[in-house]
């Protein structure tokens, strides 16, 4: 920038000098011509002065042209540098800072309505873990190309790893924007070749309008983000427009998060323990710890209402640590060799999870062999990920690993082949229709047979009828859990009094 300003200054000086020399040549010529009428030899002076002046003018002209060329070159170089500064190197979308600045400027400078769309790739981490980061990068590049092709007049910016923003000026119809977003998603859903493999991409889009939904850029972004979150929660791969009801949901979420934080600090939570029985349905072999929250004002808060909120913040770590400490403290009163606790995939993604787990075991003087961690089948498999490193570290402490809700999540057979596990827990959805469903019966029997071949335990969840129990016993499951046998109860219940 300074170099370009300097060149502009020099060119300005050249122009002044050029004009000055031209003026001097003209004046000298006029004076010499006037002198000719009194002295004929003065014509020689005219010729000499004109030649010298012309030479100077040609020299100045050459220097001016060279400087102009250099200035143009510097301008092109500067434009290239600015483009690099304002463009994401991978995707070609605008950078976050430039995009937000341009969005704010659009709201200030234009009286027309402005639509803001926020798009987030679904399961990009799964793609990275399954096919490598090069595949994930290719997916992001394809997304931006799709956006530019379908929305040529839009401003597209990369906000984060897999999150992008879109600004459309002059758009004020939410139904039309939802249709436009769905068109983008349909195009993304068409198979493309990445790393030689056919892959279908998926994304979720949130939409908000200015000035209809927000007065400022920050508020506009926040409301599109709320709509995006709703789309993620409702199953992904959709376009959701902001509605005022979402603010009520957001306020509820904040209240729950605030109160849950206080409940953890004040020790207001409680664990209920549900026994897991041997195949004879009478001998308890373990217990599953289930967190319960009795709110002083709202009463019993279902786990489904606060676990997901905890996973969106650091509360899941605090909640998980509390559950582990409480289970370790209660274990001896349960009367079974082991106690199982549920561990979120979010917890496993923390680099220090295994270390904190080990520290709590040491604090409570509990051997890892008394613990089972239950992991829902939603964790993508890839050697070397922080999740698998944490699991392997816990197994090194003697902790056993159970795949919870088996058959409902991510690549069941892949789990059996590559996941370091000790126990399979068959999801209750396969048990609910037994013995009437032939397909569910075949699935349950097959899982039990595979588990025996792998020499791992298999537990059937959700046993609620005698007919289900008898079928599962014939199928060869090694353990049973469900309301037919026992409901979850707190440690203060009479069931545990004899073990105290």
C-alpha positions as CSV (number, residue, x, y, z in Angstrom):
1,X,0.0,0.0,0.0
2,X,2.8,2.4,0.9
3,X,4.7,1.5,-2.3
4,X,1.7,2.2,-4.4
5,X,1.2,5.6,-2.7
6,X,4.8,6.4,-3.3
7,X,4.5,5.6,-7.0
8,X,1.4,7.8,-7.3
9,X,3.4,10.6,-5.7
10,X,6.3,10.1,-8.2
11,X,4.0,10.1,-11.1
12,X,2.4,13.3,-10.0
13,X,5.9,14.9,-9.7
14,X,6.7,13.6,-13.2
15,X,3.6,15.3,-14.6
16,X,4.6,18.6,-13.0
17,X,8.1,18.3,-14.4
18,X,6.8,17.3,-17.8
19,X,4.5,20.3,-17.9
20,X,7.3,22.6,-16.7
21,X,9.9,21.4,-19.3
22,X,7.3,21.7,-22.1
23,X,6.5,25.2,-20.9
24,X,10.2,26.1,-20.9
25,X,10.7,24.7,-24.4
26,X,7.7,26.7,-25.6
27,X,8.8,30.0,-24.0
28,X,12.4,29.5,-25.1
29,X,11.3,28.9,-28.7
30,X,9.1,32.0,-28.7
31,X,11.9,34.2,-27.3
32,X,14.4,32.8,-29.8
33,X,12.0,33.4,-32.7
34,X,11.5,37.0,-31.5
35,X,15.3,37.4,-31.4
36,X,15.6,36.1,-35.0
37,X,14.1,39.4,-36.3
38,X,17.0,41.3,-34.7
39,X,19.7,38.6,-35.1
40,X,19.3,36.0,-37.9
41,X,21.8,33.7,-36.2
42,X,19.3,33.2,-33.3
43,X,17.6,30.5,-35.4
44,X,20.4,28.2,-34.4
45,X,19.5,28.8,-30.8
46,X,15.9,27.9,-31.6
47,X,16.9,24.6,-33.1
48,X,19.2,23.7,-30.3
49,X,16.7,24.6,-27.6
50,X,13.9,22.7,-29.3
51,X,16.1,19.6,-29.7
52,X,17.2,19.7,-26.1
53,X,13.7,20.2,-24.9
54,X,12.3,17.4,-27.1
55,X,15.0,15.1,-25.8
56,X,14.0,16.0,-22.2
57,X,10.3,15.5,-23.0
58,X,11.0,12.1,-24.6
59,X,13.0,11.0,-21.5
60,X,10.3,12.2,-19.2
61,X,7.7,10.5,-21.3
62,X,9.6,7.2,-21.1
63,X,10.0,7.4,-17.4
64,X,6.3,8.2,-17.0
65,X,5.3,5.2,-19.0
66,X,7.6,2.9,-17.0
67,X,6.3,4.3,-13.7
68,X,2.7,3.9,-14.9
69,X,3.4,0.2,-15.8
70,X,5.0,-0.4,-12.4
71,X,2.0,1.3,-10.7
72,X,-0.4,-1.0,-12.6
73,X,1.7,-4.0,-11.6
74,X,1.7,-2.9,-8.0
75,X,-2.1,-2.4,-8.1
76,X,-2.6,-5.9,-9.5
77,X,-0.3,-7.3,-6.9
78,X,-2.2,-5.5,-4.2
79,X,-5.5,-6.7,-5.5
80,X,-4.1,-10.3,-5.5
81,X,-3.0,-9.9,-1.9
82,X,-6.3,-8.4,-0.9
83,X,-8.1,-11.3,-2.6
84,X,-5.9,-13.8,-0.7
85,X,-6.7,-11.9,2.6
86,X,-10.4,-11.9,1.9
87,X,-10.8,-15.4,0.4
88,X,-10.6,-18.8,2.1
89,X,-7.7,-20.6,0.6
90,X,-9.4,-24.0,0.4
91,X,-12.9,-23.2,-0.8
92,X,-12.6,-19.7,-2.4
93,X,-15.5,-18.5,-0.2
94,X,-15.0,-15.1,1.6
95,X,-13.2,-15.2,5.0
96,X,-15.2,-14.9,8.2
97,X,-14.0,-11.3,8.9
98,X,-14.7,-10.0,5.4
99,X,-18.1,-11.8,5.2
100,X,-19.4,-10.3,8.5
101,X,-18.1,-6.9,7.5
102,X,-19.9,-7.1,4.2
103,X,-23.1,-8.4,5.8
104,X,-23.1,-5.4,8.2
105,X,-22.4,-3.0,5.3
106,X,-25.4,-4.6,3.4
107,X,-27.7,-3.8,6.2
108,X,-26.5,-0.2,6.5
109,X,-26.3,0.6,2.8
110,X,-29.3,-1.0,1.4
111,X,-33.0,-0.4,2.1
112,X,-34.0,-3.6,0.5
113,X,-34.6,-6.7,2.7
114,X,-31.7,-9.0,3.3
115,X,-31.8,-12.8,3.8
116,X,-29.2,-14.6,5.8
117,X,-28.7,-18.3,5.4
118,X,-26.4,-20.4,7.5
119,X,-25.5,-23.8,6.2
120,X,-23.7,-26.5,8.2
121,X,-22.4,-29.8,6.7
122,X,-23.9,-32.9,8.3
123,X,-21.5,-35.5,9.6
124,X,-18.3,-34.0,8.1
125,X,-16.3,-35.5,11.0
126,X,-17.6,-39.0,10.0
127,X,-16.5,-38.4,6.4
128,X,-13.0,-37.2,7.7
129,X,-12.7,-40.2,10.0
130,X,-13.9,-42.7,7.4
131,X,-12.2,-41.4,4.3
132,X,-9.5,-39.0,5.4
133,X,-9.3,-35.2,5.6
134,X,-8.6,-34.9,1.9
135,X,-12.2,-36.2,1.3
136,X,-13.6,-33.8,3.8
137,X,-11.8,-30.9,2.1
138,X,-13.1,-32.0,-1.3
139,X,-16.6,-32.0,0.2
140,X,-16.3,-28.4,1.4
141,X,-15.0,-27.3,-2.0
142,X,-17.9,-29.0,-3.7
143,X,-20.4,-27.3,-1.3
144,X,-19.1,-23.9,-2.2
145,X,-19.1,-24.6,-5.9
146,X,-22.7,-25.7,-5.5
147,X,-23.7,-22.6,-3.7
148,X,-22.0,-20.3,-6.2
149,X,-23.6,-22.2,-9.1
150,X,-27.2,-22.1,-7.6
151,X,-26.8,-18.6,-6.0
152,X,-24.7,-16.6,-8.4
153,X,-25.7,-13.2,-6.8
154,X,-25.1,-14.3,-3.2
155,X,-22.3,-13.4,-0.9
156,X,-20.8,-16.7,0.4
157,X,-18.5,-16.8,3.4
158,X,-16.8,-19.6,5.4
159,X,-17.6,-19.1,9.0
160,X,-15.8,-22.1,10.5
161,X,-14.7,-25.6,9.7
162,X,-17.9,-26.9,8.1
163,X,-20.1,-23.8,8.5
164,X,-20.9,-21.2,5.8
165,X,-23.0,-18.1,5.6
166,X,-25.0,-16.8,2.6
167,X,-26.3,-13.2,2.1
168,X,-29.0,-12.5,-0.5
169,X,-30.2,-8.9,-0.9
170,X,-33.8,-8.3,-1.9
171,X,-35.2,-11.6,-0.6
172,X,-38.1,-11.3,1.9
173,X,-40.1,-14.5,1.4
174,X,-39.3,-17.3,3.8
175,X,-41.2,-20.0,1.9
176,X,-39.2,-19.1,-1.3
177,X,-36.0,-19.1,0.7
178,X,-36.8,-22.5,2.2
179,X,-37.5,-23.9,-1.3
180,X,-34.2,-22.4,-2.4
181,X,-32.4,-24.0,0.5
182,X,-34.0,-27.3,-0.2
183,X,-32.9,-27.1,-3.9
184,X,-29.3,-26.6,-2.6
185,X,-29.7,-29.7,-0.4
186,X,-31.2,-31.8,-3.2
187,X,-28.2,-30.9,-5.4
188,X,-25.8,-31.7,-2.6
189,X,-27.5,-35.0,-2.1
190,X,-26.6,-36.2,-5.6
191,X,-23.7,-38.7,-5.5
192,X,-20.3,-37.3,-6.4
193,X,-16.9,-39.0,-6.6
194,X,-14.5,-38.2,-3.8
195,X,-11.2,-40.1,-3.6
196,X,-12.6,-42.5,-6.1
197,X,-15.7,-43.3,-4.0
198,X,-19.3,-42.3,-4.7
199,X,-20.4,-40.1,-1.7
200,X,-23.7,-38.2,-1.0
201,X,-23.3,-35.0,1.0
202,X,-25.8,-33.6,3.4
203,X,-26.3,-30.3,5.1
204,X,-28.7,-28.3,7.3
205,X,-29.7,-24.7,6.6
206,X,-31.1,-22.0,8.9
207,X,-32.8,-18.9,7.5
208,X,-33.5,-15.4,9.0
209,X,-34.6,-12.1,7.5
210,X,-33.6,-8.5,8.0
211,X,-35.4,-6.4,9.2
212,X,-38.3,-8.8,9.8
213,X,-36.4,-11.0,12.3
214,X,-33.6,-8.8,13.5
215,X,-32.4,-5.2,13.6
216,X,-28.6,-5.9,13.6
217,X,-26.2,-8.3,11.9
218,X,-25.4,-10.1,15.2
219,X,-29.0,-10.7,16.0
220,X,-29.7,-11.9,12.4
221,X,-26.9,-14.4,12.6
222,X,-28.0,-15.6,16.0
223,X,-31.6,-16.2,14.8
224,X,-30.4,-18.1,11.7
225,X,-28.3,-20.2,14.0
226,X,-31.3,-21.0,16.2
227,X,-33.2,-22.2,13.0
228,X,-30.2,-24.2,12.0
229,X,-30.0,-25.9,15.4
230,X,-33.7,-26.8,15.2
231,X,-33.0,-28.5,11.8
232,X,-30.1,-30.4,13.3
233,X,-32.2,-31.6,16.2
234,X,-35.1,-32.7,14.0
235,X,-33.0,-34.9,11.8
236,X,-30.7,-32.8,9.7
237,X,-30.8,-32.4,5.9
238,X,-33.4,-29.7,6.0
239,X,-34.0,-26.0,5.6
240,X,-35.6,-24.3,8.6
241,X,-36.7,-20.6,8.7
242,X,-36.6,-18.7,12.0
243,X,-39.9,-18.3,13.9
244,X,-40.5,-16.5,17.1
245,X,-41.3,-19.7,18.9
246,X,-37.6,-20.6,18.7
247,X,-36.8,-17.8,21.1
248,X,-38.9,-19.5,23.7
249,X,-37.0,-22.7,23.1
250,X,-33.7,-20.8,23.4
251,X,-34.8,-19.2,26.7
252,X,-35.8,-22.6,28.0
253,X,-32.4,-24.0,27.1
254,X,-30.6,-21.2,28.9
255,X,-32.8,-21.7,32.0
256,X,-32.1,-25.5,32.0
257,X,-28.4,-24.9,31.5
258,X,-28.2,-22.4,34.3
259,X,-30.2,-24.6,36.7
260,X,-28.3,-27.7,35.8
261,X,-25.0,-26.0,36.5
262,X,-26.3,-25.1,40.0
263,X,-27.7,-28.6,40.5
264,X,-24.3,-30.1,39.9
265,X,-22.6,-27.6,42.2
266,X,-25.2,-28.1,45.0
267,X,-25.3,-31.9,44.6
268,X,-29.0,-31.9,43.8
269,X,-28.8,-34.7,41.3
270,X,-29.3,-38.4,42.1
271,X,-28.4,-41.7,40.6
272,X,-31.0,-44.4,40.2
273,X,-29.7,-47.9,39.6
274,X,-31.3,-50.6,37.4
275,X,-30.1,-54.1,38.0
276,X,-28.8,-56.3,35.1
277,X,-29.6,-59.9,35.7
278,X,-27.9,-63.1,34.5
279,X,-29.8,-65.2,31.9
280,X,-31.7,-67.0,34.8
281,X,-33.4,-63.6,35.4
282,X,-32.9,-63.9,39.2
283,X,-29.2,-63.2,39.8
284,X,-28.1,-59.6,39.6
285,X,-24.7,-59.3,38.0
286,X,-24.4,-55.5,37.5
287,X,-26.3,-52.2,37.7
288,X,-26.7,-49.4,35.3
289,X,-26.4,-45.9,36.8
290,X,-29.1,-43.5,35.5
291,X,-28.9,-39.8,36.4
292,X,-32.1,-38.2,37.7
293,X,-32.9,-34.5,38.4
294,X,-35.6,-33.4,40.8
295,X,-35.9,-29.7,40.2
296,X,-37.0,-27.7,43.3
297,X,-39.6,-25.8,41.2
298,X,-40.2,-27.8,38.0
299,X,-40.2,-31.2,39.6
300,X,-38.7,-34.3,37.8
301,X,-36.8,-33.2,34.7
302,X,-36.5,-36.1,32.2
303,X,-32.9,-36.9,31.2
304,X,-33.8,-36.3,27.6
305,X,-34.5,-32.6,28.5
306,X,-31.1,-31.9,29.9
307,X,-28.5,-34.4,28.6
308,X,-28.6,-32.9,25.1
309,X,-28.2,-29.4,26.6
310,X,-25.3,-30.5,28.7
311,X,-23.6,-31.9,25.6
312,X,-23.7,-28.5,23.9
313,X,-21.5,-27.0,26.7
314,X,-18.8,-27.9,29.2
315,X,-21.6,-29.1,31.5
316,X,-21.4,-32.6,30.0
317,X,-17.9,-33.0,31.5
318,X,-18.9,-31.8,34.9
319,X,-22.0,-34.0,34.8
320,X,-20.0,-37.0,33.7
321,X,-17.4,-36.5,36.4
322,X,-20.2,-36.2,39.0
323,X,-21.9,-39.4,37.8
324,X,-18.5,-41.3,38.0
325,X,-17.7,-40.1,41.5
326,X,-21.2,-40.9,42.7
327,X,-21.2,-44.4,41.2
328,X,-17.8,-45.1,42.7
329,X,-19.0,-44.0,46.1
330,X,-22.2,-46.1,45.8
331,X,-20.7,-49.3,44.2
332,X,-20.2,-51.3,47.4
333,X,-23.8,-50.9,48.5
334,X,-25.2,-52.2,45.2
335,X,-24.1,-55.7,45.9
336,X,-22.9,-56.5,42.4
337,X,-19.3,-56.7,41.0
338,X,-19.7,-53.9,38.5
339,X,-21.6,-50.7,37.9
340,X,-22.2,-49.3,34.4
341,X,-22.2,-45.6,33.6
342,X,-23.2,-43.9,30.3
343,X,-20.5,-41.9,28.6
344,X,-21.3,-39.4,25.9
345,X,-19.3,-39.3,22.6
346,X,-18.7,-35.6,23.4
347,X,-16.9,-36.7,26.6
348,X,-14.8,-39.1,24.7
349,X,-13.7,-36.4,22.3
350,X,-12.0,-34.6,25.2
351,X,-8.2,-35.2,25.0
352,X,-8.0,-35.4,28.9
353,X,-11.0,-37.7,29.4
354,X,-9.1,-40.9,30.3
355,X,-6.8,-38.9,32.6
356,X,-9.7,-37.4,34.5
357,X,-11.4,-40.7,34.7
358,X,-8.3,-42.3,36.1
359,X,-7.9,-39.5,38.7
360,X,-11.4,-40.0,39.9
361,X,-10.9,-43.8,40.3
362,X,-7.8,-43.1,42.4
363,X,-9.6,-40.5,44.5
364,X,-12.4,-43.0,45.3
365,X,-10.0,-46.0,45.7
366,X,-12.0,-47.8,43.0
367,X,-10.5,-50.4,40.7
368,X,-11.3,-50.0,37.0
369,X,-12.4,-53.6,36.9
370,X,-15.5,-52.5,38.8
371,X,-16.6,-50.1,36.1
372,X,-18.4,-50.6,32.8
373,X,-18.7,-47.6,30.4
374,X,-21.7,-47.7,28.1
375,X,-21.2,-45.9,24.7
376,X,-24.1,-45.4,22.3
377,X,-23.4,-46.7,18.8
378,X,-22.9,-43.3,17.2
379,X,-19.1,-43.1,17.3
380,X,-17.4,-43.4,13.9
381,X,-14.5,-45.8,13.8
382,X,-11.0,-44.9,12.8
383,X,-7.7,-45.9,14.3
384,X,-5.9,-43.1,16.0
385,X,-8.8,-40.9,16.9
386,X,-8.9,-39.3,20.3
387,X,-12.1,-41.3,21.1
388,X,-10.5,-44.6,20.5
389,X,-7.4,-43.6,22.3
390,X,-9.5,-42.7,25.4
391,X,-11.3,-46.0,25.2
392,X,-8.1,-48.0,24.9
393,X,-6.7,-46.1,27.9
394,X,-9.7,-47.0,30.0
395,X,-9.5,-50.6,29.0
396,X,-5.9,-50.5,30.1
397,X,-7.2,-49.5,33.6
398,X,-9.4,-52.6,33.6
399,X,-12.6,-50.8,32.6
400,X,-15.0,-52.8,30.4
401,X,-16.7,-51.2,27.4
402,X,-20.3,-51.9,26.4
403,X,-21.8,-50.9,23.0
404,X,-25.2,-49.4,24.1
405,X,-28.3,-49.4,21.9
406,X,-26.7,-51.8,19.5
407,X,-28.3,-52.0,16.1
408,X,-29.6,-48.4,15.9
409,X,-26.5,-46.3,15.2
410,X,-23.4,-46.1,13.1
411,X,-22.3,-49.1,11.1
412,X,-23.2,-52.0,13.5
413,X,-21.1,-54.7,11.7
414,X,-18.2,-52.3,11.5
415,X,-18.4,-51.9,15.3
416,X,-18.1,-55.7,15.7
417,X,-15.1,-55.8,13.5
418,X,-13.0,-52.9,14.7
419,X,-14.3,-51.5,18.0
420,X,-12.5,-52.5,21.3
421,X,-15.6,-53.7,23.3
422,X,-16.5,-56.4,25.9
423,X,-20.3,-56.2,26.0
424,X,-23.1,-55.8,23.4
425,X,-26.4,-54.3,24.6
426,X,-29.2,-55.1,22.2
427,X,-31.4,-52.0,21.8
428,X,-34.9,-52.3,23.2
429,X,-36.5,-51.5,19.8
430,X,-35.6,-55.1,18.8
431,X,-37.0,-56.6,22.0
432,X,-40.3,-54.7,22.0
433,X,-41.9,-56.8,19.3
434,X,-40.7,-60.2,20.4
435,X,-41.7,-62.9,20.0
436,X,-44.2,-61.7,17.4
437,X,-41.8,-60.1,14.9
438,X,-39.9,-62.8,12.9
439,X,-37.3,-60.3,11.6
440,X,-36.6,-58.9,15.1
441,X,-36.3,-62.4,16.4
442,X,-33.8,-63.3,13.7
443,X,-31.7,-60.2,14.4
444,X,-31.6,-60.8,18.2
445,X,-30.7,-64.5,17.7
446,X,-28.0,-63.6,15.2
447,X,-26.5,-60.9,17.5
448,X,-26.4,-63.4,20.4
449,X,-24.8,-66.0,18.2
450,X,-22.1,-63.6,17.0
451,X,-21.5,-62.5,20.6
452,X,-20.9,-66.1,21.6
453,X,-18.4,-66.6,18.7
454,X,-16.6,-63.4,19.7
455,X,-16.7,-64.5,23.4
456,X,-18.3,-61.3,24.6
457,X,-21.4,-60.8,26.7
458,X,-24.7,-59.8,25.2
459,X,-27.4,-58.0,27.2
460,X,-31.0,-57.5,26.1
461,X,-32.5,-54.2,27.1
462,X,-36.2,-53.3,27.6
463,X,-37.5,-56.7,28.8
464,X,-41.1,-56.1,29.8
465,X,-43.1,-59.3,29.3
466,X,-42.6,-62.9,30.2
467,X,-42.8,-63.9,26.5
468,X,-39.9,-61.6,25.7
469,X,-37.9,-63.0,28.5
470,X,-38.5,-66.6,27.4
471,X,-37.6,-65.9,23.8
472,X,-34.4,-64.1,24.9
473,X,-33.4,-67.0,27.1
474,X,-33.8,-69.4,24.2
475,X,-31.9,-67.1,21.9
476,X,-28.9,-67.3,24.2
477,X,-28.4,-63.8,25.6
478,X,-26.1,-63.8,28.6
479,X,-27.9,-61.0,30.6
480,X,-31.2,-59.3,30.8
481,X,-32.4,-55.8,31.8
482,X,-35.9,-54.3,31.9
483,X,-39.0,-53.3,33.9
484,X,-40.2,-56.9,34.1
485,X,-37.2,-57.7,36.2
486,X,-36.6,-54.5,38.1
487,X,-37.1,-50.7,37.7
488,X,-34.4,-48.1,38.4
489,X,-34.4,-47.1,42.0
490,X,-32.3,-44.7,44.2
491,X,-29.8,-46.1,46.7
492,X,-32.1,-45.1,49.5
493,X,-34.8,-47.5,48.4
494,X,-35.5,-50.7,50.4
495,X,-34.0,-52.9,47.6
496,X,-30.5,-51.8,48.6
497,X,-31.0,-51.7,52.4
498,X,-29.9,-55.3,52.8
499,X,-26.6,-54.6,50.9
500,X,-25.7,-51.7,53.1
